Amino acid sequence: MALFALSDLHLSFSSNKPMDVFGKVWENHHLKILNNWNTKVKEDDLVLIPGDISWAMKFEEALLDLEFIHNLKGKKVLLKGNHDYWWSSISKLNSLYGDMFFLQNNFYPYEDYAICGTRGWINIDDDNNEKNQKVYNRELIRLKLSLESARGYDKKIVIMHYPPITKISIAQEFIDILKEYKVEKVIYGHVHYDARHICVNGNIDGIEYVCASADIINFDPIRIF
C-alpha cells in the first residue's frame, strides 16, 4: 500500500468559486487532479488530504465535492482546513463513505504507522489577537488528543493544514508536541504557489516536513512512501 498526499483541492462543484481567478494554473484544476490521481494511485493505496477540500459553506453543498473525491482511486484521510466551513460532526462525516476517513481528535492506521493530525493555526508569536490565541491553543489540544489516541503506535505521521514551520516562522508549541510524541513526518498544505519560497521540505531536528499544496506540486499527489 503506497502513501500519497495532496492538499488544498479547493473543489467547488456546488458553489460559484472558479479557482482560475487565482491564476492560469488553476484552470480546470479538478481535471488535473482526476487525471494525475487516477494515473498513479491504486485502489489499495492511501492518500492524505490536509485541508481546504471544498469551498462549500454548508454540508449539503459539499456533497458533490466529497463524491468527486470518493470516486477517485484509493482510500483517503481528510483533514479540516481554514476554508472548510462545511465540516460537520466527525461521526456524521465518517458515516458517509467506506473509503474516506475524516481526521479530528482521532487517528487512522496505516501499516505500522498512525496517521494523526489537526488543522493548526497561524503563528501567534507576534499576534495579540485574543481570538487567534484561543484557536491556536485549541489546535494544540486537538493535536495532543489525536496523538494520544494512537498511544499504541511507535511510528507516527502527522498531517496539518497550516505548516508548523516555514522559512519565516516557527510555531514552537506545535513543534514541541511533534517532538514529544516522536513524530517522523509532517505533511502540510495551506501555502500556495506565489508563497512557495517559504515552504520547508526536508528533515529538521529529526522530523521530515513535506508540503503537499496542490498548485505547488502541479495537482499531482506526492508519494510519501
Residue pairs with C-beta under 8 A, 6 or more apart in sequence:
1 44
1 45
1 46
1 110
1 111
2 41
2 42
2 45
2 46
2 223
2 225
3 45
3 46
3 47
3 48
3 110
3 223
3 224
3 225
4 40
4 41
4 45
4 46
4 47
4 48
4 74
4 221
4 222
4 223
4 224
5 47
5 48
5 49
5 50
5 159
5 187
5 210
5 212
5 221
5 222
5 224
6 33
6 37
6 47
6 48
6 49
6 212
6 214
6 217
6 219
6 220
6 221
6 222
7 48
7 49
7 50
7 51
7 52
7 81
7 161
7 187
7 188
7 189
7 190
7 212
7 213
7 214
8 50
8 51
8 52
8 81
8 189
8 190
8 192
8 213
8 214
8 215
9 30
9 33
9 49
9 52
9 53
9 54
9 65
9 69
9 214
10 17
10 19
10 26
10 29
10 52
10 53
10 54
10 55
10 83
10 214
11 30
11 53
11 54
11 55
11 65
11 68
11 69
12 18
12 19
12 54
12 55
12 56
12 65
13 30
13 64
13 65
13 68
14 56
14 61
14 62
14 63
14 64
14 65
15 54
15 55
15 56
15 57
15 61
17 55
19 26
19 29
20 26
20 27
22 192
22 215
23 193
23 215
25 193
25 215
26 215
29 214
29 215
29 219
30 68
32 218
32 219
32 220
33 72
33 214
33 219
34 68
34 72
36 218
36 219
36 220
36 221
37 47
37 72
37 73
37 74
37 221
38 72
38 73
40 220
40 221
40 223
41 47
41 72
41 73
41 74
41 221
42 73
42 74
43 73
43 74
44 74
44 75
45 73
45 74
45 75
46 74
46 75
46 76
46 77
46 110
47 72
47 74
47 75
47 76
47 77
47 221
48 76
48 77
48 79
48 115
48 157
48 159
48 187
48 212
48 224
49 69
49 76
49 77
49 78
49 79
50 79
50 81
50 117
50 159
50 160
50 161
50 187
50 188
50 189
50 212
51 79
51 80
51 81
51 82
51 83
51 84
51 119
51 161
51 189
51 190
52 81
52 82
52 83
52 84
52 161
52 189
52 190
53 62
53 65
53 66
53 69
53 78
53 81
53 84
54 61
54 62
54 65
54 66
54 83
54 84
54 86
55 65
55 83
56 62
56 65
56 85
56 86
57 85
57 86
58 85
58 86
59 86
59 87
59 88
59 92
61 86
62 86
66 96
66 97
66 100
69 76
69 78
69 100
70 96
70 97
70 99
70 100
74 99
75 99
75 100
75 101
76 99
76 100
76 101
77 100
77 101
77 102
77 103
77 108
77 115
77 159
78 100
78 101
78 102
78 103
79 102
79 103
79 104
79 117
79 118
79 119
79 159
79 160
79 161
80 87
80 104
80 119
80 161
81 119
81 161
81 189
81 190
82 119
82 161
82 162
82 190
87 93
90 102
90 104
90 105
90 106
93 102
94 101
94 102
101 108
103 115
103 116
103 117
103 118
103 146
103 159
104 118
104 142
104 146
105 118
105 142
105 145
105 146
105 149
106 146
106 149
107 114
107 115
107 116
107 146
107 147
107 149
107 150
107 153
108 114
108 115
109 115
109 153
110 157
112 153
112 154
112 155
113 153
113 155
113 156
113 157
113 184
114 150
114 152
114 153
114 155
114 156
114 157
115 157
115 158
115 159
116 143
116 146
116 147
116 149
116 150
116 156
116 157
116 158
116 159
116 183
117 143
117 146
117 158
117 159
117 160
118 139
118 142
118 143
118 146
118 160
119 139
119 142
119 160
119 161
119 162
120 139
120 143
120 160
120 161
120 162
120 163
120 164
120 171
120 174
120 188
121 132
121 135
121 136
121 139
121 162
121 171
122 132
122 136
122 162
123 169
123 170
123 171
124 132
124 133
124 136
124 171
125 169
125 171
125 172
127 133
136 171
136 173
139 174
140 173
140 174
140 177
143 158
143 160
143 174
143 177
144 177
146 158
147 156
147 158
147 177
147 181
147 183
150 156
154 182
155 184
156 181
156 182
156 183
156 184
157 183
157 184
157 185
157 186
157 187
157 224
158 178
158 183
158 185
158 186
158 187
159 186
159 187
159 188
160 174
160 186
160 187
160 188
161 188
161 189
161 190
162 171
162 188
162 190
163 188
163 190
163 191
163 199
163 200
163 209
163 211
164 170
164 171
164 174
164 175
164 178
164 186
164 188
165 171
165 175
165 200
165 204
165 209
166 191
166 198
166 199
166 200
167 197
167 198
167 199
167 200
168 198
169 198
175 205
175 207
178 186
178 207
179 205
179 206
179 207
183 207
184 207
184 208
185 207
185 208
185 209
185 210
185 224
186 207
186 208
186 209
186 210
187 210
187 212
187 224
188 209
188 210
188 211
188 212
189 211
189 212
189 213
189 214
190 213
191 198
191 199
191 211
191 213
191 216
192 213
192 215
192 216
193 213
193 215
193 216
196 211
196 213
196 216
199 211
199 213
199 216
200 209
200 211
201 209
201 210
201 211
202 208
202 209
203 209
210 222
210 224
211 217
212 221
212 222
